[in-house]
Amino acid sequence: MTIVAYQGAPGAFSEEAIYQYYGDDDVQPLPCNTFEHLFEAVDQGNAKFGAVPVENSTAGSINKSYDLLLEHDLKVHGEVLVRVKYCLMTIPGNGKEITEIRAHPQSLAQTEGYLNKHRYVAVPWYDSAGAAKELVDKPEKGVGIVASPRVAKAYGLEIVDDGIEDFHNNFTRFFVVGKGDPEKQEPSKTSLVFAVPEIPGALYEAIGQFASRDINLTKIESRPRKGRLWQYIFYLDFDGHYTEPKASEALIGLLNKASFVKLLGSYPAAPKETNGKSMAQAANLQI
């Protein structure tokens, strides 16, 4: 059995990502309290891989994940796109008394319209599945949880309402991280992080290494550079594998323009279709 670490309690979307990527029979999820513990589990060999959420299609990037990818010497081995569907749940018989909602900040952000409409008080929790477990262990009237249907099933909670996410075309992107490099597969995607000197045109020239070679950039995002006030690093994704000739040339060009570059990995790109339908179409069919 392949042991794969994830942050959260059983029922979390991260656990769902693991089963979606590996199937139900050949994997053993390892829950971790924090993202730091997840990376430590893989570093120390307690898990072969880790499933790390990196961005949501409506709420944006998960900064802690990207910071840890920079700090640790692990490579991205794959990506998973998980359809996010939220339910409002509580202890059985408490559905009409809910006034307070506990969930991870990302979950609260993705259901903000629904919560405001019903005038619920949103209370950020370290983990939505963990909040559900705590509610079962210590029942409180008036408390509801926003999480996936898997969480309600795992802890025997009553689903009061489902499909409460503000946008039904809502996906979370996960990286599967581990040691070494994965085998090359098609289609591939590459992720890296870099910084540029503080001179005019430096970022333009860095990104131009890809444009001049017709390499498609799928993401670029800046993050503050720790320990260096008002300086930034850039996370970048592009289509293709770093060993391909054009990509290799672009990376050499980037090395000449950047102050540092770290390759996070080239990995199999997640499929963007489900049963012949686009992700958007598949999501809308589930409304």
Backbone as JSON, one array per atom type, in Angstrom:
{
  "sequence": "MTIVAYQGAPGAFSEEAIYQYYGDDDVQPLPCNTFEHLFEAVDQGNAKFGAVPVENSTAGSINKSYDLLLEHDLKVHGEVLVRVKYCLMTIPGNGKEITEIRAHPQSLAQTEGYLNKHRYVAVPWYDSAGAAKELVDKPEKGVGIVASPRVAKAYGLEIVDDGIEDFHNNFTRFFVVGKGDPEKQEPSKTSLVFAVPEIPGALYEAIGQFASRDINLTKIESRPRKGRLWQYIFYLDFDGHYTEPKASEALIGLLNKASFVKLLGSYPAAPKETNGKSMAQAANLQI",
  "N": [[0.84, -1.2, 0.0], [0.56, 2.19, -0.86], [1.59, 4.83, 1.1], [0.2, 7.91, 1.72], [0.48, 11.17, 2.75], [-1.62, 13.7, 4.2], [-3.08, 16.89, 5.01], [-5.29, 17.33, 7.66], [-8.38, 15.82, 8.85], [-9.96, 12.53, 8.64], [-12.12, 12.36, 5.82], [-11.68, 14.84, 4.76], [-11.21, 17.13, 1.96], [-8.67, 16.8, 0.96], [-8.1, 14.12, 1.5], [-9.97, 13.0, -0.19], [-8.84, 13.78, -2.62], [-6.61, 12.14, -2.68], [-7.74, 9.53, -2.94], [-8.98, 9.91, -5.38], [-6.81, 10.19, -7.06], [-5.23, 7.86, -6.72], [-7.02, 5.74, -6.51], [-9.23, 3.53, -4.64], [-8.18, 1.23, -3.51], [-5.39, 0.86, -3.43], [-3.97, 2.54, -1.74], [-2.97, 4.19, 1.28], [-4.16, 6.6, 3.23], [-2.58, 9.1, 5.24], [-3.34, 10.97, 7.88], [-2.46, 14.31, 8.87], [-1.71, 16.87, 11.25], [-0.93, 19.47, 10.51], [0.22, 21.41, 7.65], [2.99, 21.57, 7.75], [3.63, 19.25, 9.21], [2.83, 17.36, 7.34], [4.72, 17.69, 5.24], [7.0, 17.01, 6.67], [6.48, 14.32, 7.2], [6.78, 13.14, 4.68], [9.42, 13.9, 4.08], [10.81, 12.5, 6.09], [10.27, 9.9, 5.5], [8.03, 8.61, 6.5], [5.79, 8.67, 4.99], [5.25, 8.0, 1.54], [4.42, 9.81, -0.35], [2.83, 13.07, -0.51], [-0.29, 14.8, -0.4], [-1.08, 17.91, -1.4], [-2.95, 20.82, -1.16], [-2.99, 23.48, -3.47], [-4.23, 25.57, -4.83], [-7.43, 27.17, -5.26], [-10.21, 27.36, -7.46], [-11.9, 29.52, -7.1], [-11.25, 30.83, -4.69], [-8.54, 31.26, -4.81], [-4.9, 31.05, -4.44], [-3.2, 28.85, -2.11], [-1.28, 29.95, 0.18], [0.46, 28.98, 2.19], [1.09, 26.39, 1.36], [2.61, 26.85, -0.98], [4.77, 28.24, 0.13], [5.97, 26.21, 1.67], [6.67, 24.4, -0.32], [8.77, 25.76, -1.45], [10.58, 25.78, 0.66], [11.2, 23.09, 1.19], [12.9, 20.15, -0.06], [11.38, 18.67, -2.04], [9.73, 17.16, -4.83], [7.22, 17.87, -7.31], [5.0, 15.37, -8.22], [2.64, 14.9, -9.46], [-0.65, 16.17, -10.34], [-3.92, 16.9, -9.1], [-7.3, 17.55, -9.72], [-9.95, 18.46, -7.89], [-13.39, 18.36, -7.64], [-15.23, 20.64, -5.83], [-17.67, 20.37, -3.48], [-19.9, 21.59, -1.2], [-21.49, 20.95, 1.96], [-23.9, 21.84, 4.46], [-23.79, 20.83, 7.73], [-24.65, 19.18, 10.84], [-25.01, 18.07, 14.29], [-27.33, 15.38, 14.63], [-30.75, 16.37, 14.49], [-30.38, 19.02, 15.14], [-30.65, 20.88, 13.2], [-32.39, 23.15, 12.82], [-31.55, 24.99, 14.66], [-29.16, 26.22, 14.16], [-26.71, 28.7, 14.43], [-24.08, 29.38, 14.32], [-21.23, 28.84, 12.3], [-18.63, 26.62, 11.7], [-15.55, 26.19, 10.09], [-12.81, 25.56, 7.82], [-10.88, 28.44, 6.82], [-10.73, 28.7, 3.96], [-12.96, 27.21, 3.16], [-15.02, 28.69, 4.31], [-14.73, 31.04, 2.85], [-15.48, 30.19, 0.32], [-18.14, 29.72, 0.58], [-19.34, 32.03, 1.33], [-21.41, 33.76, 0.41], [-23.74, 32.19, 0.79], [-23.67, 31.81, 3.57], [-23.87, 34.44, 4.5], [-26.39, 35.12, 3.53], [-28.07, 33.59, 5.14], [-27.47, 34.63, 7.54], [-25.57, 33.51, 9.26], [-23.03, 33.15, 11.74], [-19.72, 33.17, 10.97], [-17.05, 31.14, 11.88], [-13.7, 30.77, 11.8], [-11.84, 27.74, 11.49], [-9.19, 25.41, 12.15], [-9.37, 23.26, 10.47], [-11.84, 21.8, 8.45], [-12.91, 19.15, 8.53], [-11.77, 18.39, 10.92], [-13.11, 20.13, 12.63], [-15.64, 19.04, 12.47], [-15.22, 16.54, 13.67], [-14.57, 17.35, 16.28], [-17.0, 18.49, 17.03], [-18.66, 16.28, 17.14], [-17.39, 14.86, 19.17], [-17.7, 16.64, 21.3], [-20.61, 17.68, 21.6], [-22.4, 20.61, 20.61], [-25.12, 22.78, 20.79], [-26.55, 24.74, 18.2], [-24.35, 24.92, 16.56], [-22.94, 24.56, 13.39], [-21.34, 22.84, 10.63], [-19.36, 23.43, 7.77], [-18.54, 21.46, 5.14], [-17.35, 18.64, 3.15], [-19.57, 16.13, 1.66], [-18.45, 13.67, 2.32], [-17.38, 14.05, 4.86], [-19.65, 14.3, 6.51], [-20.66, 11.71, 6.31], [-18.53, 10.28, 7.41], [-18.56, 11.01, 10.1], [-21.11, 10.72, 11.03], [-22.93, 12.87, 10.88], [-25.76, 15.04, 10.42], [-26.94, 16.1, 7.3], [-27.9, 19.26, 6.54], [-28.23, 21.04, 4.43], [-27.24, 21.01, 1.02], [-24.82, 21.47, -1.65], [-23.99, 24.14, -1.28], [-21.99, 25.85, -2.02], [-20.74, 28.94, -3.31], [-20.06, 29.16, -5.99], [-20.67, 26.85, -8.43], [-19.01, 25.8, -10.32], [-16.45, 24.88, -9.18], [-13.28, 24.1, -8.2], [-10.56, 22.47, -6.56], [-7.09, 22.52, -6.74], [-4.6, 20.11, -6.39], [-1.27, 19.23, -5.47], [0.7, 16.31, -5.82], [3.3, 15.39, -3.92], [6.72, 14.33, -3.59], [9.83, 12.5, -3.11], [12.62, 12.73, -5.38], [12.3, 12.45, -9.02], [9.38, 12.14, -11.06], [8.42, 9.67, -13.59], [8.53, 10.62, -17.02], [5.59, 11.73, -18.58], [2.91, 12.21, -20.91], [0.13, 14.43, -21.33], [2.5, 16.82, -20.05], [3.25, 19.04, -17.32], [5.0, 21.81, -15.94], [6.33, 23.18, -12.95], [7.78, 25.95, -11.27], [9.86, 28.14, -9.27], [11.03, 31.48, -9.02], [13.24, 34.35, -8.78], [13.95, 37.78, -9.59], [16.48, 40.24, -10.46], [16.44, 43.56, -9.04], [15.91, 45.49, -11.26], [14.96, 47.6, -14.03], [12.68, 46.08, -16.28], [13.38, 43.43, -15.72], [11.64, 41.31, -14.95], [10.02, 41.18, -17.2], [11.89, 40.35, -19.15], [12.55, 37.88, -18.11], [10.15, 36.37, -18.22], [9.81, 36.54, -20.9], [11.5, 34.62, -21.97], [10.03, 32.34, -22.24], [7.83, 33.1, -23.83], [9.07, 33.78, -26.26], [9.67, 31.35, -27.24], [7.34, 30.09, -27.77], [6.05, 28.83, -25.62], [3.5, 27.9, -23.5], [2.37, 29.69, -20.74], [0.72, 28.79, -17.86], [0.22, 29.75, -15.36], [1.2, 32.46, -13.27], [2.41, 33.93, -10.38], [3.01, 36.2, -7.72], [4.83, 36.24, -4.62], [5.62, 37.51, -1.36], [9.08, 37.82, -0.57], [10.68, 36.1, 1.87], [12.31, 37.65, 4.59], [13.33, 39.7, 3.07], [12.54, 42.8, 2.6], [9.82, 44.06, 0.76], [10.56, 42.72, -1.52], [10.11, 40.18, -4.04], [9.14, 36.83, -4.92], [8.43, 34.6, -7.65], [5.98, 32.34, -8.66], [5.59, 29.96, -11.14], [3.91, 28.24, -13.76], [4.12, 26.09, -16.58], [3.13, 24.66, -19.75], [4.29, 21.5, -20.68], [7.36, 19.5, -20.51], [10.35, 19.77, -18.58], [12.59, 18.69, -19.81], [12.22, 18.82, -22.52], [13.33, 20.17, -25.64], [12.74, 23.01, -26.28], [11.78, 23.88, -23.8], [13.98, 23.39, -22.15], [15.82, 25.2, -23.25], [14.48, 27.58, -22.64], [14.59, 27.53, -19.85], [17.34, 27.69, -19.4], [17.75, 30.24, -20.42], [16.19, 31.65, -18.57], [17.66, 31.2, -16.23], [19.84, 32.8, -16.75], [18.73, 35.3, -16.55], [17.49, 35.52, -14.08], [17.74, 35.93, -10.47], [17.62, 33.75, -8.83], [16.56, 30.35, -9.35], [14.29, 27.74, -8.82], [13.4, 24.53, -9.58], [10.35, 23.06, -9.28], [9.23, 20.8, -10.27], [8.48, 18.56, -13.03], [5.58, 17.05, -14.23], [2.83, 14.7, -14.66], [0.08, 16.22, -16.22], [-3.12, 17.06, -14.87], [-6.16, 15.6, -16.06], [-8.44, 17.52, -18.02], [-10.97, 16.97, -18.69], [-14.01, 15.18, -18.07], [-15.37, 12.15, -18.59], [-15.59, 12.8, -21.3], [-16.59, 15.35, -21.19], [-16.1, 18.85, -20.53], [-14.52, 20.26, -17.59], [-16.06, 22.34, -16.57], [-18.59, 21.82, -17.68], [-19.08, 19.33, -16.5], [-19.22, 20.07, -13.83], [-21.48, 21.75, -13.8], [-23.48, 19.96, -14.39], [-23.86, 18.75, -11.99], [-25.2, 20.42, -10.32]],
  "CA": [[0.0, 0.0, 0.0], [1.28, 3.46, -0.9], [1.17, 5.73, 2.16], [0.17, 9.29, 1.24], [0.13, 12.08, 3.83], [-2.46, 14.85, 3.89], [-3.42, 17.71, 6.17], [-6.71, 17.28, 7.99], [-8.96, 14.62, 9.44], [-10.66, 11.71, 7.64], [-13.25, 13.03, 5.2], [-11.25, 16.11, 4.18], [-11.04, 17.13, 0.51], [-7.33, 16.27, 0.66], [-8.23, 12.66, 1.47], [-10.69, 12.71, -1.43], [-7.88, 13.93, -3.7], [-5.76, 10.94, -2.67], [-8.5, 8.42, -3.52], [-9.22, 10.2, -6.79], [-5.55, 10.03, -7.8], [-4.69, 6.51, -6.61], [-8.04, 4.71, -6.38], [-9.57, 3.21, -3.25], [-7.63, -0.04, -3.03], [-3.93, 0.78, -3.43], [-3.39, 3.68, -1.04], [-3.3, 4.35, 2.7], [-4.0, 8.01, 3.62], [-2.0, 9.36, 6.56], [-3.73, 12.32, 8.29], [-1.48, 15.12, 9.59], [-2.37, 18.04, 11.85], [-0.57, 20.71, 9.82], [0.98, 21.26, 6.4], [4.38, 21.3, 8.13], [3.72, 17.83, 9.55], [2.7, 16.62, 6.09], [6.01, 17.72, 4.55], [7.93, 16.24, 7.5], [6.19, 12.9, 7.03], [7.39, 12.72, 3.42], [10.87, 14.07, 4.25], [11.35, 11.49, 6.99], [9.97, 8.56, 5.01], [6.82, 8.02, 7.08], [4.87, 8.58, 3.86], [5.99, 8.08, 0.28], [3.99, 11.02, -1.03], [1.9, 13.93, 0.21], [-1.27, 15.5, -1.22], [-1.04, 19.28, -0.91], [-3.77, 21.76, -1.93], [-2.19, 24.66, -3.83], [-5.09, 26.69, -5.21], [-8.84, 26.94, -5.52], [-10.61, 28.12, -8.65], [-12.62, 30.74, -6.72], [-10.64, 31.52, -3.55], [-7.16, 31.57, -5.11], [-3.8, 30.19, -4.02], [-3.02, 28.53, -0.7], [0.08, 30.45, 0.29], [1.28, 28.12, 3.05], [1.58, 25.27, 0.55], [3.69, 27.32, -1.85], [5.94, 28.54, 0.97], [6.6, 24.95, 2.06], [7.3, 23.84, -1.51], [10.04, 26.46, -1.61], [11.48, 25.45, 1.78], [11.55, 21.67, 1.23], [13.49, 19.6, -1.27], [10.49, 17.67, -2.6], [9.32, 17.46, -6.19], [5.83, 17.6, -7.67], [4.9, 14.14, -9.0], [1.37, 14.87, -10.17], [-1.66, 17.11, -9.89], [-5.29, 16.4, -9.03], [-8.33, 18.58, -9.68], [-11.07, 17.9, -7.15], [-14.63, 19.14, -7.63], [-15.55, 21.02, -4.45], [-19.09, 20.49, -3.19], [-20.04, 21.78, 0.25], [-22.74, 20.72, 2.66], [-24.05, 22.32, 5.84], [-24.1, 19.66, 8.55], [-24.63, 19.39, 12.28], [-25.43, 16.88, 15.01], [-28.73, 15.08, 14.25], [-31.82, 17.05, 15.21], [-29.98, 20.38, 15.51], [-30.61, 21.68, 11.98], [-33.12, 24.42, 12.88], [-31.0, 25.84, 15.71], [-27.8, 26.65, 13.81], [-26.4, 30.13, 14.37], [-22.63, 29.53, 14.16], [-20.65, 27.89, 11.35], [-17.19, 26.4, 11.85], [-14.94, 25.57, 8.91], [-11.52, 26.12, 7.39], [-11.09, 29.74, 6.17], [-11.02, 28.54, 2.54], [-14.34, 26.74, 3.03], [-15.88, 29.83, 4.61], [-14.63, 31.98, 1.73], [-16.15, 29.64, -0.84], [-19.59, 29.66, 0.86], [-19.62, 33.3, 2.0], [-22.73, 34.26, 0.01], [-24.76, 31.38, 1.45], [-23.63, 32.08, 5.02], [-24.4, 35.79, 4.72], [-27.82, 35.08, 3.25], [-28.76, 32.98, 6.28], [-27.02, 35.36, 8.73], [-24.78, 32.67, 10.14], [-21.75, 33.7, 12.19], [-18.64, 32.31, 10.49], [-15.94, 31.0, 12.82], [-12.62, 30.0, 11.16], [-11.3, 26.59, 12.22], [-7.96, 24.96, 11.49], [-9.67, 22.22, 9.48], [-13.29, 21.56, 8.47], [-13.16, 17.8, 9.02], [-11.43, 18.41, 12.33], [-14.2, 20.8, 13.34], [-16.73, 18.06, 12.55], [-14.85, 15.54, 14.68], [-14.69, 17.97, 17.61], [-18.42, 18.69, 17.33], [-19.18, 14.96, 17.51], [-16.82, 14.51, 20.48], [-18.27, 17.55, 22.29], [-21.76, 18.28, 20.91], [-22.86, 21.94, 21.01], [-26.29, 23.25, 20.05], [-26.36, 25.98, 17.46], [-23.11, 24.89, 15.77], [-22.95, 23.8, 12.15], [-20.05, 22.67, 9.95], [-19.34, 23.42, 6.3], [-17.53, 20.49, 4.7], [-17.79, 17.77, 2.06], [-20.46, 15.04, 2.07], [-17.64, 12.59, 2.91], [-17.22, 14.34, 6.28], [-20.91, 13.95, 7.18], [-20.73, 10.25, 6.37], [-17.48, 9.76, 8.28], [-18.8, 11.3, 11.51], [-22.51, 10.52, 11.38], [-23.63, 14.15, 11.02], [-26.95, 15.25, 9.59], [-26.8, 17.12, 6.27], [-29.03, 20.19, 6.58], [-28.36, 21.6, 3.09], [-26.07, 20.64, 0.22], [-24.57, 22.33, -2.8], [-24.09, 25.52, -0.78], [-20.87, 26.65, -2.5], [-21.19, 30.11, -4.05], [-19.87, 28.88, -7.41], [-20.71, 25.41, -8.62], [-17.82, 25.44, -11.1], [-15.48, 25.13, -8.12], [-12.32, 23.01, -8.12], [-9.3, 22.7, -5.85], [-5.95, 21.86, -7.38], [-3.67, 19.51, -5.44], [-0.02, 18.62, -5.91], [1.22, 15.12, -5.16], [4.73, 15.68, -3.77], [7.54, 13.24, -3.09], [11.26, 12.61, -3.38], [13.02, 12.35, -6.73], [11.51, 12.92, -10.16], [8.5, 11.12, -11.65], [8.66, 9.35, -14.98], [7.93, 11.57, -17.96], [4.34, 11.33, -19.21], [2.26, 13.26, -21.7], [0.77, 15.76, -21.33], [3.21, 17.22, -18.83], [3.25, 20.43, -16.88], [6.18, 22.11, -15.11], [6.19, 24.27, -11.98], [9.05, 26.44, -10.75], [9.84, 29.42, -8.54], [12.23, 32.25, -9.37], [13.3, 35.77, -8.42], [14.72, 38.55, -10.56], [17.14, 41.41, -9.9], [15.61, 44.77, -8.99], [16.29, 46.4, -12.34], [13.84, 47.73, -14.97], [12.52, 45.09, -17.34], [13.91, 42.12, -15.36], [10.58, 40.32, -15.0], [9.63, 41.09, -18.61], [12.87, 39.54, -19.86], [12.48, 36.51, -17.59], [8.98, 35.71, -18.8], [10.01, 36.51, -22.35], [12.2, 33.4, -22.37], [9.01, 31.35, -22.61], [7.03, 33.62, -24.94], [9.85, 33.76, -27.5], [9.77, 29.95, -27.69], [5.96, 29.61, -27.91], [5.71, 27.97, -24.49], [2.33, 28.46, -22.85], [2.37, 29.83, -19.3], [-0.62, 28.56, -17.32], [0.07, 30.49, -14.11], [2.32, 33.18, -12.67], [1.92, 34.61, -9.18], [4.08, 36.69, -6.86], [4.73, 36.08, -3.17], [6.71, 38.23, -0.68], [10.3, 37.04, -0.32], [10.92, 36.15, 3.31], [13.58, 38.24, 5.02], [13.76, 40.77, 2.17], [11.37, 43.68, 2.58], [9.32, 44.54, -0.53], [11.06, 41.93, -2.64], [9.13, 39.16, -4.35], [9.45, 35.67, -5.73], [7.36, 34.32, -8.6], [5.67, 30.95, -8.96], [5.22, 29.9, -12.56], [3.61, 26.94, -14.36], [4.01, 26.12, -18.04], [2.82, 23.4, -20.41], [5.46, 20.8, -21.2], [8.34, 18.89, -19.6], [11.58, 20.58, -18.58], [13.61, 18.07, -20.65], [11.96, 19.09, -23.93], [14.33, 21.14, -26.11], [12.35, 24.41, -26.11], [11.69, 24.16, -22.37], [15.36, 23.45, -21.64], [16.38, 26.47, -23.69], [13.84, 28.65, -21.88], [15.09, 27.49, -18.48], [18.7, 28.24, -19.44], [17.58, 31.68, -20.56], [15.69, 32.16, -17.29], [18.79, 31.18, -15.28], [20.7, 33.94, -17.07], [18.04, 36.55, -16.24], [16.96, 35.51, -12.73], [18.7, 35.88, -9.37], [17.63, 32.33, -8.47], [15.49, 29.53, -9.93], [14.12, 26.41, -8.25], [12.45, 23.71, -10.32], [9.51, 22.28, -8.37], [9.0, 19.5, -10.88], [7.66, 18.3, -14.22], [4.68, 16.0, -13.76], [1.66, 14.51, -15.53], [-0.99, 17.21, -16.03], [-4.43, 16.48, -14.57], [-7.1, 15.7, -17.18], [-9.38, 18.63, -17.94], [-12.27, 16.5, -19.13], [-14.59, 14.07, -17.33], [-16.31, 11.4, -19.45], [-15.78, 13.51, -22.55], [-17.12, 16.69, -20.97], [-15.18, 19.75, -19.87], [-14.72, 20.36, -16.15], [-17.17, 23.26, -16.33], [-19.82, 21.1, -17.99], [-19.26, 18.29, -15.49], [-19.64, 20.73, -12.59], [-22.84, 22.25, -13.94], [-24.4, 18.82, -14.38], [-24.04, 18.29, -10.62], [-25.87, 21.46, -9.54]],
  "C": [[0.88, 1.25, 0.0], [0.73, 4.38, 0.19], [1.31, 7.17, 1.66], [-0.33, 10.19, 2.37], [-0.77, 13.2, 3.33], [-2.75, 15.61, 5.16], [-4.91, 17.63, 6.4], [-7.09, 15.98, 8.64], [-9.65, 13.81, 8.36], [-11.93, 12.41, 7.14], [-12.89, 14.33, 4.52], [-11.13, 15.99, 2.66], [-9.68, 16.59, 0.12], [-7.35, 14.75, 0.62], [-8.95, 12.23, 0.2], [-9.76, 12.8, -2.64], [-6.99, 12.69, -3.82], [-6.48, 9.78, -3.33], [-8.76, 8.65, -5.0], [-7.97, 9.92, -7.62], [-5.1, 8.57, -7.85], [-5.75, 5.41, -6.71], [-8.21, 4.32, -4.93], [-8.79, 2.05, -2.67], [-6.12, -0.04, -2.81], [-3.25, 1.88, -2.64], [-3.85, 3.69, 0.41], [-3.08, 5.81, 3.09], [-3.46, 8.13, 5.05], [-2.37, 10.78, 6.97], [-2.64, 13.01, 9.11], [-2.17, 16.37, 10.11], [-2.12, 19.32, 11.07], [0.11, 20.4, 8.5], [2.45, 20.95, 6.7], [4.58, 19.83, 8.46], [3.62, 16.95, 8.31], [4.07, 16.54, 5.39], [7.05, 16.93, 5.34], [7.73, 14.74, 7.32], [6.82, 12.36, 5.76], [8.91, 12.82, 3.51], [11.48, 12.91, 5.02], [11.02, 10.07, 6.59], [8.79, 7.88, 5.66], [5.69, 7.9, 6.06], [5.69, 8.7, 2.59], [5.68, 9.37, -0.46], [3.11, 11.84, -0.1], [0.97, 14.6, -0.78], [-1.46, 16.9, -0.64], [-1.94, 20.18, -1.75], [-2.97, 23.03, -2.22], [-3.04, 25.83, -4.3], [-6.52, 26.22, -5.44], [-9.29, 27.85, -6.64], [-11.37, 29.39, -8.31], [-11.92, 31.52, -5.61], [-9.16, 31.81, -3.75], [-6.16, 30.61, -4.49], [-3.79, 29.98, -2.51], [-1.54, 28.79, -0.4], [0.99, 29.56, 1.12], [1.87, 26.97, 2.26], [2.75, 25.7, -0.32], [4.95, 27.66, -1.05], [6.69, 27.27, 1.34], [7.25, 24.25, 0.86], [8.66, 24.49, -1.78], [11.05, 26.01, -0.56], [11.98, 24.01, 1.75], [12.07, 21.18, -0.12], [12.66, 18.41, -1.77], [10.06, 18.12, -3.99], [7.84, 17.14, -6.38], [5.8, 16.39, -8.59], [3.6, 14.06, -9.79], [0.45, 15.95, -9.65], [-3.04, 16.47, -9.98], [-6.23, 17.59, -8.97], [-9.59, 17.99, -9.08], [-12.25, 18.86, -7.2], [-15.04, 19.38, -6.19], [-17.06, 21.2, -4.33], [-19.27, 20.53, -1.68], [-21.44, 21.47, 0.73], [-22.72, 21.45, 4.0], [-24.53, 21.14, 6.67], [-24.01, 20.01, 10.03], [-25.0, 18.07, 12.96], [-26.92, 16.62, 14.73], [-29.74, 15.78, 15.15], [-31.55, 18.5, 15.56], [-30.1, 21.35, 14.33], [-31.28, 23.03, 12.07], [-32.55, 25.39, 13.9], [-29.64, 26.43, 15.37], [-27.7, 28.17, 13.75], [-24.92, 30.37, 14.03], [-22.1, 28.44, 13.23], [-19.15, 27.83, 11.55], [-16.66, 25.69, 10.6], [-13.58, 26.2, 8.67], [-11.78, 27.46, 6.68], [-11.38, 29.64, 4.67], [-12.46, 28.09, 2.32], [-15.32, 27.87, 3.31], [-15.89, 30.83, 3.45], [-15.44, 31.5, 0.53], [-17.66, 29.48, -0.64], [-20.08, 30.96, 1.49], [-21.02, 33.83, 1.67], [-23.85, 33.52, 0.72], [-24.82, 31.7, 2.94], [-24.21, 33.46, 5.33], [-25.91, 35.84, 4.51], [-28.61, 34.57, 4.45], [-28.32, 33.6, 7.62], [-26.32, 34.46, 9.76], [-23.49, 33.4, 10.54], [-20.65, 32.72, 11.79], [-17.48, 32.32, 11.47], [-14.84, 30.17, 12.17], [-12.08, 28.9, 12.08], [-10.08, 26.09, 11.46], [-8.24, 23.97, 10.37], [-11.16, 21.88, 9.58], [-13.63, 20.17, 9.0], [-12.82, 17.7, 10.5], [-12.5, 19.08, 13.17], [-15.39, 19.85, 13.5], [-16.45, 17.02, 13.63], [-15.01, 16.1, 16.1], [-16.15, 18.16, 18.01], [-19.07, 17.36, 17.76], [-18.68, 14.57, 18.9], [-17.42, 15.35, 21.6], [-19.44, 18.3, 21.65], [-22.13, 19.65, 21.5], [-24.07, 22.32, 20.16], [-25.95, 24.55, 19.34], [-25.14, 26.0, 16.58], [-23.3, 24.01, 14.54], [-21.56, 23.76, 11.55], [-20.27, 22.76, 8.45], [-18.2, 22.52, 5.86], [-18.11, 19.64, 3.58], [-18.76, 16.71, 2.56], [-19.72, 13.88, 2.73], [-17.47, 12.79, 4.41], [-18.48, 13.95, 7.05], [-21.03, 12.45, 7.35], [-19.74, 9.7, 7.38], [-17.82, 9.93, 9.75], [-20.26, 11.2, 11.92], [-23.27, 11.81, 11.61], [-24.8, 14.23, 10.05], [-26.68, 16.37, 8.58], [-28.06, 17.98, 6.24], [-29.3, 20.76, 5.19], [-27.11, 21.21, 2.32], [-25.97, 21.53, -1.0], [-24.57, 23.8, -2.44], [-22.91, 26.38, -1.21], [-21.4, 27.79, -3.37], [-21.08, 29.92, -5.56], [-19.79, 27.38, -7.61], [-19.55, 24.92, -9.49], [-16.6, 25.7, -10.22], [-14.58, 23.9, -7.96], [-11.13, 23.43, -7.26], [-8.21, 21.87, -6.52], [-4.99, 21.37, -6.29], [-2.39, 19.1, -6.16], [0.22, 17.34, -5.14], [2.73, 15.28, -5.12], [5.46, 14.48, -3.19], [9.0, 13.47, -3.43], [11.55, 12.18, -4.81], [12.09, 12.92, -7.78], [10.6, 11.81, -10.67], [8.91, 10.81, -13.08], [7.93, 10.34, -15.88], [6.68, 10.96, -18.58], [3.78, 12.52, -19.98], [0.76, 13.26, -21.44], [1.41, 16.07, -19.99], [3.04, 18.7, -18.55], [4.46, 20.62, -15.97], [5.89, 23.29, -14.2], [7.57, 24.66, -11.47], [8.83, 27.73, -9.99], [11.13, 30.15, -8.87], [12.11, 33.67, -8.81], [14.17, 36.48, -9.44], [15.4, 39.72, -9.87], [16.21, 42.62, -9.92], [16.12, 45.81, -9.99], [15.12, 46.47, -13.33], [13.84, 46.64, -16.03], [12.95, 43.68, -16.98], [12.84, 41.03, -15.46], [10.12, 40.1, -16.44], [10.59, 40.18, -19.38], [12.85, 38.09, -19.39], [11.32, 35.75, -18.23], [9.11, 35.58, -20.31], [10.76, 35.28, -22.84], [11.22, 32.31, -22.81], [8.21, 31.82, -23.82], [7.77, 33.51, -26.27], [10.0, 32.35, -28.06], [8.39, 29.29, -27.79], [5.59, 28.59, -26.84], [4.58, 28.64, -23.71], [2.48, 28.5, -21.33], [0.93, 29.67, -18.8], [-0.85, 29.28, -16.0], [1.35, 31.24, -13.81], [1.76, 34.01, -11.53], [3.1, 35.02, -8.31], [3.76, 36.42, -5.4], [5.85, 36.89, -2.53], [7.89, 37.3, -0.4], [10.68, 37.2, 1.14], [12.29, 36.73, 3.62], [14.06, 39.38, 4.15], [12.55, 41.68, 1.91], [11.09, 44.21, 1.17], [10.03, 43.91, -1.72], [10.16, 40.72, -2.82], [9.76, 37.99, -5.11], [8.23, 35.36, -6.59], [7.22, 32.82, -8.82], [5.09, 30.89, -10.37], [4.97, 28.45, -12.97], [3.61, 27.1, -15.88], [3.73, 24.71, -18.57], [4.1, 22.79, -20.96], [6.38, 20.31, -20.1], [9.67, 19.64, -19.71], [12.68, 19.98, -19.46], [13.38, 18.32, -22.14], [12.86, 20.23, -24.4], [13.95, 22.6, -25.89], [12.29, 24.79, -24.63], [13.08, 24.27, -21.75], [16.03, 24.76, -22.01], [15.8, 27.63, -22.88], [14.37, 28.69, -20.45], [16.53, 28.0, -18.4], [18.65, 29.75, -19.57], [17.11, 32.32, -19.27], [16.82, 32.22, -16.26], [19.71, 32.38, -15.51], [20.07, 35.28, -16.69], [17.63, 36.66, -14.77], [18.08, 35.54, -11.7], [18.72, 34.5, -8.72], [16.43, 31.66, -9.12], [15.47, 28.2, -9.19], [13.04, 25.68, -9.02], [11.67, 22.86, -9.32], [9.14, 20.93, -8.95], [8.25, 19.57, -12.19], [6.86, 17.04, -13.94], [3.52, 15.84, -14.73], [0.56, 15.53, -15.22], [-2.31, 16.5, -15.77], [-5.33, 16.61, -15.78], [-8.1, 16.82, -16.96], [-10.76, 18.26, -18.45], [-12.7, 15.32, -18.27], [-15.63, 13.4, -18.21], [-16.64, 12.18, -20.72], [-16.31, 14.91, -22.41], [-16.05, 17.54, -20.29], [-15.48, 19.78, -18.38], [-15.91, 21.25, -15.84], [-18.51, 22.58, -16.58], [-20.12, 20.05, -16.94], [-19.75, 18.89, -14.18], [-21.1, 21.18, -12.66], [-23.87, 21.13, -13.93], [-24.71, 18.36, -12.97], [-24.78, 19.31, -9.76], [-27.2, 20.91, -9.01]]
}
